[in-house]
Amino acid sequence: MPLKAKICGLTTPETVRAAVSAGASYIGFVFYEKSPRNISPVRAAELAAEIPASVTQCGVFVNPSDEQLRSTLAHIPLDLIQLHGQESPRRCQEIKNHFKRPVMKAIAVTAAQDITAAKAYENTVDILLFDARPEPDQENALPGGNGLRFDWQLMKGHQWHIPWMLSGGLDAGNLETAIAISGAAIFDVSSGVENHPGEKSIPKINAFLAIINKDNR
């Protein structure tokens, strides 16, 4: 199966162009005020104008209200809604039905039971994303993009009826290991292609996607 990558938390035209040119299959915009990668819907729409239709535009939300989703979609017609909070399967279904968009649910992982619990979403959402759960005592922890990783061995042996992504602490230095261990086909990266939180590095984006492209040759 060909490997794919999502470059998340982009905020500048230069990094959007770099990610698209290097072969990203998904581009992620973060709509969460506490994140250093937060972007306004108006600015995201400006950046999205440079993204070809072949690349999926994903919006990242944390426990969004209908009003936030409505006002965001009024500016940028996202291809995929990513829910990265404590949204229940029922809430995911409500959002999917109301806004007529595919939904991806992020699952915070510490142990095997967290992955098993994701089965509750499998008949509701279109894609699952497995990310590392922040440490309980971690200062200024975000729902995602903390640069933490979980034990990728936990993914082995699980069969899913829908696509899924691996996230959490990925970078060009460990991506090949993640590919070998997890069995994932789609990889989501944010902090691993940054110089510091919120500032993406074009060389790091290129290095990450070069590994994805290499494994597809």
Short mmCIF file of the C-alpha atoms (twelve columns), coordinates in Angstrom:
data_MODEL
# 
_entry.id   MODEL 
# 
loop_
_atom_site.group_PDB 
_atom_site.id 
_atom_site.type_symbol 
_atom_site.label_atom_id 
_atom_site.label_alt_id 
_atom_site.label_comp_id 
_atom_site.label_asym_id 
_atom_site.label_seq_id 
_atom_site.Cartn_x 
_atom_site.Cartn_y 
_atom_site.Cartn_z 
_atom_site.pdbx_PDB_model_num 
ATOM 1   C CA . MET A 1   0.000   0.000  0.000  1 
ATOM 2   C CA . PRO A 2   1.458   3.419  -0.939 1 
ATOM 3   C CA . LEU A 3   2.471   5.565  2.009  1 
ATOM 4   C CA . LYS A 4   0.916   8.984  2.550  1 
ATOM 5   C CA . ALA A 5   1.628   11.904 4.856  1 
ATOM 6   C CA . LYS A 6   -0.257  14.767 6.442  1 
ATOM 7   C CA . ILE A 7   1.682   17.927 7.234  1 
ATOM 8   C CA . CYS A 8   -0.293  19.637 9.982  1 
ATOM 9   C CA . GLY A 9   -0.303  23.094 11.498 1 
ATOM 10  C CA . LEU A 10  0.796   25.068 8.448  1 
ATOM 11  C CA . THR A 11  0.499   28.845 8.640  1 
ATOM 12  C CA . THR A 12  2.519   30.337 5.770  1 
ATOM 13  C CA . PRO A 13  2.315   30.174 1.970  1 
ATOM 14  C CA . GLU A 14  5.954   29.060 1.751  1 
ATOM 15  C CA . THR A 15  5.404   25.990 3.905  1 
ATOM 16  C CA . VAL A 16  2.137   25.117 2.180  1 
ATOM 17  C CA . ARG A 17  3.888   25.239 -1.189 1 
ATOM 18  C CA . ALA A 18  6.785   23.169 0.157  1 
ATOM 19  C CA . ALA A 19  4.489   20.482 1.562  1 
ATOM 20  C CA . VAL A 20  2.461   20.249 -1.649 1 
ATOM 21  C CA . SER A 21  5.551   20.231 -3.872 1 
ATOM 22  C CA . ALA A 22  7.215   17.509 -1.799 1 
ATOM 23  C CA . GLY A 23  4.201   15.214 -2.017 1 
ATOM 24  C CA . ALA A 24  1.974   15.679 1.033  1 
ATOM 25  C CA . SER A 25  -1.410  14.014 0.597  1 
ATOM 26  C CA . TYR A 26  -3.037  16.018 3.401  1 
ATOM 27  C CA . ILE A 27  -2.552  19.599 4.607  1 
ATOM 28  C CA . GLY A 28  -3.766  20.443 8.104  1 
ATOM 29  C CA . PHE A 29  -4.912  23.816 9.434  1 
ATOM 30  C CA . VAL A 30  -5.387  24.170 13.199 1 
ATOM 31  C CA . PHE A 31  -8.413  26.077 14.473 1 
ATOM 32  C CA . TYR A 32  -7.696  25.983 18.205 1 
ATOM 33  C CA . GLU A 33  -6.864  29.211 20.023 1 
ATOM 34  C CA . LYS A 34  -4.486  27.663 22.562 1 
ATOM 35  C CA . SER A 35  -2.242  26.202 19.867 1 
ATOM 36  C CA . PRO A 36  0.837   28.061 18.591 1 
ATOM 37  C CA . ARG A 37  -0.288  26.807 15.164 1 
ATOM 38  C CA . ASN A 38  -3.727  28.409 15.430 1 
ATOM 39  C CA . ILE A 39  -4.877  30.142 12.262 1 
ATOM 40  C CA . SER A 40  -7.946  32.177 11.374 1 
ATOM 41  C CA . PRO A 41  -10.401 30.760 8.847  1 
ATOM 42  C CA . VAL A 42  -9.788  33.781 6.608  1 
ATOM 43  C CA . ARG A 43  -6.017  33.202 6.597  1 
ATOM 44  C CA . ALA A 44  -6.478  29.460 6.061  1 
ATOM 45  C CA . ALA A 45  -8.675  30.179 3.043  1 
ATOM 46  C CA . GLU A 46  -5.936  32.367 1.557  1 
ATOM 47  C CA . LEU A 47  -3.398  29.573 1.990  1 
ATOM 48  C CA . ALA A 48  -5.800  26.938 0.696  1 
ATOM 49  C CA . ALA A 49  -6.107  28.781 -2.609 1 
ATOM 50  C CA . GLU A 50  -2.675  27.357 -3.511 1 
ATOM 51  C CA . ILE A 51  -3.573  23.759 -2.670 1 
ATOM 52  C CA . PRO A 52  -4.527  21.508 -5.611 1 
ATOM 53  C CA . ALA A 53  -7.712  19.453 -5.454 1 
ATOM 54  C CA . SER A 54  -5.621  16.274 -5.239 1 
ATOM 55  C CA . VAL A 55  -4.454  17.259 -1.728 1 
ATOM 56  C CA . THR A 56  -6.952  16.879 1.134  1 
ATOM 57  C CA . GLN A 57  -7.531  20.034 3.177  1 
ATOM 58  C CA . CYS A 58  -8.055  19.095 6.812  1 
ATOM 59  C CA . GLY A 59  -9.267  21.352 9.615  1 
ATOM 60  C CA . VAL A 60  -8.263  20.475 13.175 1 
ATOM 61  C CA . PHE A 61  -10.815 21.305 15.882 1 
ATOM 62  C CA . VAL A 62  -10.995 20.610 19.614 1 
ATOM 63  C CA . ASN A 63  -14.505 20.077 20.989 1 
ATOM 64  C CA . PRO A 64  -15.932 22.535 18.444 1 
ATOM 65  C CA . SER A 65  -19.360 24.073 18.640 1 
ATOM 66  C CA . ASP A 66  -21.611 23.993 15.618 1 
ATOM 67  C CA . GLU A 67  -21.117 27.743 15.335 1 
ATOM 68  C CA . GLN A 68  -17.322 27.427 15.138 1 
ATOM 69  C CA . LEU A 69  -17.609 24.771 12.466 1 
ATOM 70  C CA . ARG A 70  -20.197 26.760 10.541 1 
ATOM 71  C CA . SER A 71  -18.215 29.994 10.587 1 
ATOM 72  C CA . THR A 72  -14.990 28.206 9.612  1 
ATOM 73  C CA . LEU A 73  -16.574 26.333 6.722  1 
ATOM 74  C CA . ALA A 74  -18.115 29.573 5.484  1 
ATOM 75  C CA . HIS A 75  -14.565 30.751 4.714  1 
ATOM 76  C CA . ILE A 76  -12.785 27.532 3.773  1 
ATOM 77  C CA . PRO A 77  -14.624 24.495 2.369  1 
ATOM 78  C CA . LEU A 78  -12.562 21.857 4.138  1 
ATOM 79  C CA . ASP A 79  -12.389 18.334 2.741  1 
ATOM 80  C CA . LEU A 80  -12.008 16.691 6.160  1 
ATOM 81  C CA . ILE A 81  -12.905 17.663 9.729  1 
ATOM 82  C CA . GLN A 82  -10.449 16.398 12.363 1 
ATOM 83  C CA . LEU A 83  -11.795 16.204 15.907 1 
ATOM 84  C CA . HIS A 84  -9.010  16.230 18.463 1 
ATOM 85  C CA . GLY A 85  -10.896 16.668 21.719 1 
ATOM 86  C CA . GLN A 86  -13.214 14.526 23.822 1 
ATOM 87  C CA . GLU A 87  -15.880 14.206 21.144 1 
ATOM 88  C CA . SER A 88  -18.082 11.143 21.619 1 
ATOM 89  C CA . PRO A 89  -19.066 8.822  18.769 1 
ATOM 90  C CA . ARG A 90  -22.497 10.434 18.858 1 
ATOM 91  C CA . ARG A 91  -21.045 13.935 18.544 1 
ATOM 92  C CA . CYS A 92  -18.841 12.805 15.651 1 
ATOM 93  C CA . GLN A 93  -21.908 11.442 13.891 1 
ATOM 94  C CA . GLU A 94  -23.827 14.683 14.498 1 
ATOM 95  C CA . ILE A 95  -21.038 16.749 12.969 1 
ATOM 96  C CA . LYS A 96  -20.694 14.409 10.013 1 
ATOM 97  C CA . ASN A 97  -24.434 14.470 9.316  1 
ATOM 98  C CA . HIS A 98  -24.909 18.191 9.806  1 
ATOM 99  C CA . PHE A 99  -21.897 19.500 7.907  1 
ATOM 100 C CA . LYS A 100 -21.778 16.819 5.204  1 
ATOM 101 C CA . ARG A 101 -18.029 16.331 5.555  1 
ATOM 102 C CA . PRO A 102 -15.905 13.267 6.304  1 
ATOM 103 C CA . VAL A 103 -14.740 13.201 9.922  1 
ATOM 104 C CA . MET A 104 -11.443 12.021 11.400 1 
ATOM 105 C CA . LYS A 105 -11.311 11.286 15.133 1 
ATOM 106 C CA . ALA A 106 -8.057  11.542 17.052 1 
ATOM 107 C CA . ILE A 107 -7.537  8.873  19.707 1 
ATOM 108 C CA . ALA A 108 -5.186  9.659  22.590 1 
ATOM 109 C CA . VAL A 109 -3.032  6.614  23.328 1 
ATOM 110 C CA . THR A 110 -1.118  5.560  26.406 1 
ATOM 111 C CA . ALA A 111 -1.902  1.849  26.594 1 
ATOM 112 C CA . ALA A 112 -3.506  -0.979 24.613 1 
ATOM 113 C CA . GLN A 113 -6.970  -0.311 26.001 1 
ATOM 114 C CA . ASP A 114 -6.964  3.142  24.365 1 
ATOM 115 C CA . ILE A 115 -6.604  1.533  20.954 1 
ATOM 116 C CA . THR A 116 -9.300  -1.003 21.720 1 
ATOM 117 C CA . ALA A 117 -11.599 1.855  22.778 1 
ATOM 118 C CA . ALA A 118 -11.255 3.352  19.295 1 
ATOM 119 C CA . LYS A 119 -13.509 0.555  18.016 1 
ATOM 120 C CA . ALA A 120 -16.450 2.599  19.321 1 
ATOM 121 C CA . TYR A 121 -15.754 5.167  16.577 1 
ATOM 122 C CA . GLU A 122 -15.117 2.783  13.719 1 
ATOM 123 C CA . ASN A 123 -18.694 2.732  12.407 1 
ATOM 124 C CA . THR A 124 -19.133 6.474  12.885 1 
ATOM 125 C CA . VAL A 125 -16.091 8.297  11.491 1 
ATOM 126 C CA . ASP A 126 -14.234 8.024  8.196  1 
ATOM 127 C CA . ILE A 127 -10.644 7.984  9.465  1 
ATOM 128 C CA . LEU A 128 -8.974  7.328  12.824 1 
ATOM 129 C CA . LEU A 129 -5.830  9.069  14.019 1 
ATOM 130 C CA . PHE A 130 -3.758  7.592  16.846 1 
ATOM 131 C CA . ASP A 131 -1.726  10.158 18.783 1 
ATOM 132 C CA . ALA A 132 0.219   10.122 22.044 1 
ATOM 133 C CA . ARG A 133 -1.701  11.186 25.137 1 
ATOM 134 C CA . PRO A 134 -0.040  14.143 26.920 1 
ATOM 135 C CA . GLU A 135 1.553   13.452 30.289 1 
ATOM 136 C CA . PRO A 136 -0.774  14.388 33.193 1 
ATOM 137 C CA . ASP A 137 1.796   16.817 34.618 1 
ATOM 138 C CA . GLN A 138 2.952   18.260 31.291 1 
ATOM 139 C CA . GLU A 139 2.828   22.051 31.304 1 
ATOM 140 C CA . ASN A 140 0.911   23.758 28.491 1 
ATOM 141 C CA . ALA A 141 0.037   20.398 26.979 1 
ATOM 142 C CA . LEU A 142 -2.037  20.492 23.817 1 
ATOM 143 C CA . PRO A 143 -4.424  17.790 22.606 1 
ATOM 144 C CA . GLY A 144 -1.824  17.065 19.880 1 
ATOM 145 C CA . GLY A 145 1.413   18.415 18.497 1 
ATOM 146 C CA . ASN A 146 3.355   17.926 21.722 1 
ATOM 147 C CA . GLY A 147 6.188   15.934 20.154 1 
ATOM 148 C CA . LEU A 148 5.357   12.880 22.282 1 
ATOM 149 C CA . ARG A 149 5.203   9.336  20.948 1 
ATOM 150 C CA . PHE A 150 3.526   6.199  22.208 1 
ATOM 151 C CA . ASP A 151 4.595   2.577  21.857 1 
ATOM 152 C CA . TRP A 152 3.999   1.840  18.167 1 
ATOM 153 C CA . GLN A 153 4.041   -1.880 18.919 1 
ATOM 154 C CA . LEU A 154 0.540   -1.361 20.355 1 
ATOM 155 C CA . MET A 155 -0.810  -0.951 16.820 1 
ATOM 156 C CA . LYS A 156 0.204   -4.461 15.780 1 
ATOM 157 C CA . GLY A 157 -2.521  -7.011 15.292 1 
ATOM 158 C CA . HIS A 158 -5.386  -4.527 15.041 1 
ATOM 159 C CA . GLN A 159 -7.563  -4.648 11.942 1 
ATOM 160 C CA . TRP A 160 -9.602  -1.611 10.975 1 
ATOM 161 C CA . HIS A 161 -12.425 -1.258 8.470  1 
ATOM 162 C CA . ILE A 162 -11.531 2.382  7.798  1 
ATOM 163 C CA . PRO A 163 -8.221  4.165  7.078  1 
ATOM 164 C CA . TRP A 164 -6.078  5.285  10.006 1 
ATOM 165 C CA . MET A 165 -3.133  7.588  10.598 1 
ATOM 166 C CA . LEU A 166 -0.217  7.403  13.015 1 
ATOM 167 C CA . SER A 167 0.816   10.583 14.813 1 
ATOM 168 C CA . GLY A 168 2.838   11.667 17.818 1 
ATOM 169 C CA . GLY A 169 6.543   12.428 17.982 1 
ATOM 170 C CA . LEU A 170 7.236   11.570 14.356 1 
ATOM 171 C CA . ASP A 171 10.147  13.117 12.463 1 
ATOM 172 C CA . ALA A 172 12.521  12.214 9.650  1 
ATOM 173 C CA . GLY A 173 14.808  10.484 12.135 1 
ATOM 174 C CA . ASN A 174 12.275  7.912  13.343 1 
ATOM 175 C CA . LEU A 175 9.799   7.675  10.461 1 
ATOM 176 C CA . GLU A 176 11.324  4.542  8.940  1 
ATOM 177 C CA . THR A 177 11.148  2.822  12.335 1 
ATOM 178 C CA . ALA A 178 7.523   3.895  12.698 1 
ATOM 179 C CA . ILE A 179 6.738   2.474  9.259  1 
ATOM 180 C CA . ALA A 180 8.347   -0.854 10.124 1 
ATOM 181 C CA . ILE A 181 6.798   -1.244 13.576 1 
ATOM 182 C CA . SER A 182 3.309   0.210  13.323 1 
ATOM 183 C CA . GLY A 183 2.141   -1.018 9.953  1 
ATOM 184 C CA . ALA A 184 0.591   2.392  9.304  1 
ATOM 185 C CA . ALA A 185 0.173   3.684  5.773  1 
ATOM 186 C CA . ILE A 186 -0.570  7.325  6.632  1 
ATOM 187 C CA . PHE A 187 1.616   9.469  8.891  1 
ATOM 188 C CA . ASP A 188 0.675   12.792 10.475 1 
ATOM 189 C CA . VAL A 189 3.449   15.190 11.518 1 
ATOM 190 C CA . SER A 190 3.482   18.663 13.022 1 
ATOM 191 C CA . SER A 191 6.116   19.386 15.683 1 
ATOM 192 C CA . GLY A 192 8.552   16.989 14.004 1 
ATOM 193 C CA . VAL A 193 8.906   19.360 11.042 1 
ATOM 194 C CA . GLU A 194 9.320   22.539 13.103 1 
ATOM 195 C CA . ASN A 195 12.217  24.674 14.287 1 
ATOM 196 C CA . HIS A 196 10.121  25.589 17.329 1 
ATOM 197 C CA . PRO A 197 6.374   25.361 18.086 1 
ATOM 198 C CA . GLY A 198 4.437   27.053 15.332 1 
ATOM 199 C CA . GLU A 199 7.390   27.631 12.973 1 
ATOM 200 C CA . LYS A 200 7.600   25.001 10.268 1 
ATOM 201 C CA . SER A 201 10.941  24.144 8.646  1 
ATOM 202 C CA . ILE A 202 10.937  23.624 4.894  1 
ATOM 203 C CA . PRO A 203 14.079  21.421 5.018  1 
ATOM 204 C CA . LYS A 204 12.428  19.244 7.677  1 
ATOM 205 C CA . ILE A 205 9.215   18.994 5.642  1 
ATOM 206 C CA . ASN A 206 11.242  17.946 2.606  1 
ATOM 207 C CA . ALA A 207 13.240  15.379 4.601  1 
ATOM 208 C CA . PHE A 208 10.096  13.820 6.084  1 
ATOM 209 C CA . LEU A 209 8.313   13.559 2.746  1 
ATOM 210 C CA . ALA A 210 11.436  12.250 1.023  1 
ATOM 211 C CA . ILE A 211 11.197  9.151  3.225  1 
ATOM 212 C CA . ILE A 212 7.514   8.704  2.341  1 
ATOM 213 C CA . ASN A 213 8.370   9.019  -1.349 1 
ATOM 214 C CA . LYS A 214 11.340  6.668  -1.043 1 
ATOM 215 C CA . ASP A 215 9.189   3.929  0.434  1 
ATOM 216 C CA . ASN A 216 6.757   4.333  -2.462 1 
ATOM 217 C CA . ARG A 217 9.418   3.706  -5.119 1 
# 
